[in-house]
Amino acid sequence: MGRGKKLIGFLVIIFVVIITYNILNRIMNDDFHKLGRIIGVDIPKDSTILRWDDGHGGFHGDGEAYAEIKLTKIGMEKFIVDAAKNEMWNDIPLPRELKIIINGGDYDGISYDIGKMSKNSPQDIQKGIYYLRDRFADNYPEKKHTDINLRSSYNVTISILDFETNKLYIYELDT
């Protein structure tokens, strides 16, 4: 094989690697992909992201993130089927402890007002499912049975799917 053919082969390989990298980079940085990874269920591509704020700029990644997504009827059906396969999704109502994290309020004689972005999600969702990932418990398994509102920090992801409005709310809090 001549030098010219080797050079052309090398350039073709470089070109293919660059194209593949760019495609994978777009997929991995796609908002739908990012949000789906956060809640363990793919978000249908026919959905509309109504709001997506990420305020994780604090010390050691502290902050909060909030997304509000409108699902189509078909997307909603697919999402519900996929969420049913993930044991971290449960039927509403939310436990009292999670309501306190999202909405604030009194809990065992202490007034809580933790995050700001979570206040954007409705408090009156009657039909739906919710997701909880307690990253504090993931990192400190020996403390996983400690009351979530009595810990030294919050590292949680809470998501709620409202069946009546076809809206998905995703909230991440890291303190």
Secondary structure, 3 states (H helix, E strand, C coil): CCHHHHHHHHHHHHHHHHHHHHHHHHHHCCHHHHHHHHHCCCCCCCCEEEEEEECCCCHHHCEEEEEEEECCHHHHHHHHHHHHCCCCEEECCCCHHHHHHHHCEEECCEEECCCCHHHHCCCCCCCEEEEEEEHHHHHCHHHCCCCHHHCCCCEEEEEEEECCCCEEEEEEEEC
